[in-house]
Amino acid sequence: ACTQNDVMANPSDRLIITDRMAQYWTHQGRLRHDAYLTTAATLRADRPQCNARLHAQHIEKPIFIISESGQLSASDIAHLKSNSITLFHVQPLSAGKRQQLVALGVTCFQINLPWDIPYWETVFEYIYQSGYHSIWCELGPKALESCVLSGCVNRLYLLKKPAMHTEGIPLSDRLLKTLAHWPSMEAQLGKLVLYTYHT
């Protein structure tokens, strides 16, 4: 989500978009895709349920979580109702931490690479080999920028909120230059403006 000045919400702030049309659109997007990708930081900050909630139904999706540090606690995922949760971590996990996560039903997969092209290629190849070919991603600023610049994204949605009570952090020049070359469409979504960029 962006403000009118093209800045993202501060990742330490919990941003709730309450517009019903935007919520409906988000759940439609989750429903249309095979699996859901997010970050451990997003889980802690926003506590998304990571499912599609439409027409009084809660449709579970396989959940993939990325974390550079591997920090993921029971409280981070206690609210999730998925039969398949996978954690991609960069740093090695202690035996105790791994056992704790496995006991919670989490599959742990280490990718000992910086957040760059080979990292994202490994993430998406793992998901693809798991049988999921269409991924809905809800990422914070750092992961979003890294993922888009890796060239592994074919469509990006940005919701522009008319007013947001946060100073935000600017989108990087690299990301803005990249998006400037992507064809885009603008549509009104309730009280919000939706921008769709695609390669």
WOZINOR-V748032 format. One record per backbone hydrogen bond with DSSP energy under -0.5 kcal/mol. NH is the residue of the N-H (numbers start at 0). CO is the residue of the C=O. Records with the same first field share a line. If there is no record, write none. Layout:
NH=CO ; CO
//
This chain:
1=158
2=6
5=2
7=168
8=0
12=9
14=12
15=13
16=14
17=15
22=18
23=19
24=20
25=21
26=22
27=23
28=24
29=25
30=26
31=27
32=28 ; 29
33=133
34=133
35=61
36=135
37=63
38=137
39=65
42=38
43=39
44=40
45=41
46=41 ; 42
51=58
52=50
53=51 ; 56
56=53
58=51 ; 56
59=57
61=33
62=83
63=35
64=85
65=37
66=87
71=69
75=72
76=72
77=73
79=76
80=48
84=104
85=62
86=106
87=64 ; 85
88=86 ; 108
89=66 ; 67
90=67
97=93
98=94
99=95
100=96
101=97
102=98
103=99 ; 100
104=101
105=100
106=84
108=86
110=88
112=110
115=113
119=115
120=116
121=117
122=118
123=119
124=120
125=121
126=122
127=123
128=124
129=125
130=127
131=126
132=130
135=34
136=134
137=36
143=139
144=140
145=141
146=142
147=143
148=144
149=145
150=147
151=146
155=196
157=194
159=157 ; 192
160=1 ; 158
165=163
168=7
170=5
175=171
176=172
177=173
178=174
179=175
180=176 ; 177
181=178
182=197
184=195
186=193
188=191
191=188
192=159
193=186 ; 191
194=157 ; 192
195=184
196=155 ; 194
197=182
198=153
//
